[in-house]
């Protein structure tokens, strides 16, 4: 289902999305991120939660060192903007 859905994206969904919303609008960005989240993150979250029966955030080690990760992200963003 994943591969079928991701094949449908460039041939069916993407042309209609760009025609309806344009490529440089906030609505396009929100819908695009929503579609990517649905296809890439939701299946992993569902699998970890329902099949493995573990807490996805704990299993993926995303609960610890949140502050440090935020500071590293801010620093990387600053370097990117400066570049």
C-alpha positions as CSV (number, residue, x, y, z in Angstrom):
1,X,0.0,0.0,0.0
2,X,2.9,2.4,0.8
3,X,4.5,2.0,-2.6
4,X,1.2,2.2,-4.4
5,X,0.3,5.4,-2.6
6,X,3.7,6.9,-3.2
7,X,3.5,6.1,-6.9
8,X,0.1,7.7,-7.1
9,X,1.6,10.9,-5.6
10,X,3.6,12.3,-8.5
11,X,1.2,11.2,-11.2
12,X,-2.2,12.0,-9.7
13,X,-2.1,14.0,-6.5
14,X,0.8,16.3,-7.1
15,X,-0.4,17.8,-10.4
16,X,-3.9,18.4,-9.0
17,X,-2.5,19.9,-5.8
18,X,-0.3,22.3,-7.6
19,X,-3.1,23.3,-10.0
20,X,-5.5,23.9,-7.1
21,X,-3.2,25.6,-4.6
22,X,-0.1,26.7,-6.5
23,X,3.4,25.8,-5.4
24,X,4.3,28.9,-3.4
25,X,1.4,29.1,-1.0
26,X,1.0,28.3,2.7
27,X,-1.9,26.1,1.9
28,X,0.2,24.0,-0.4
29,X,3.0,23.7,2.2
30,X,0.5,22.5,4.9
31,X,-1.2,20.0,2.6
32,X,2.1,18.7,1.3
33,X,3.5,18.2,4.8
34,X,0.3,16.5,5.8
35,X,0.5,14.1,2.9
36,X,4.2,13.3,3.6
37,X,3.4,12.8,7.3
38,X,0.5,10.5,6.4
39,X,2.7,8.3,4.1
40,X,6.0,8.3,6.0
41,X,5.4,8.8,9.7
42,X,2.0,7.5,10.4
43,X,2.7,3.9,9.3
44,X,5.8,3.7,11.5
45,X,3.9,5.2,14.5
46,X,1.0,2.7,13.9
47,X,3.4,-0.3,13.6
48,X,5.3,0.6,16.8
49,X,2.1,1.4,18.7
50,X,-0.2,-1.5,17.6
51,X,2.2,-4.3,16.5
52,X,5.2,-4.0,18.7
53,X,3.1,-2.4,21.5
54,X,5.8,0.1,22.6
55,X,5.7,3.8,23.1
56,X,7.0,5.2,19.8
57,X,8.6,8.3,21.3
58,X,10.5,6.1,23.9
59,X,11.4,3.4,21.3
60,X,12.8,6.0,18.9
61,X,14.6,7.7,21.8
62,X,12.9,11.0,21.2
63,X,11.9,11.7,24.9
64,X,15.4,12.4,26.3
65,X,17.6,15.4,25.7
66,X,14.9,17.4,24.0
67,X,16.5,20.7,25.1
68,X,19.9,19.8,23.7
69,X,18.3,18.7,20.4
70,X,16.4,22.0,20.2
71,X,19.7,24.0,20.8
72,X,21.5,22.0,18.2
73,X,18.6,22.6,15.7
74,X,18.8,26.4,16.4
75,X,22.6,26.4,15.9
76,X,22.3,24.5,12.7
77,X,19.6,26.8,11.5
78,X,21.8,29.8,12.4
79,X,24.7,28.4,10.4
80,X,22.5,27.7,7.5
81,X,21.1,31.2,7.4
82,X,24.6,32.7,7.9
83,X,25.8,30.6,4.9
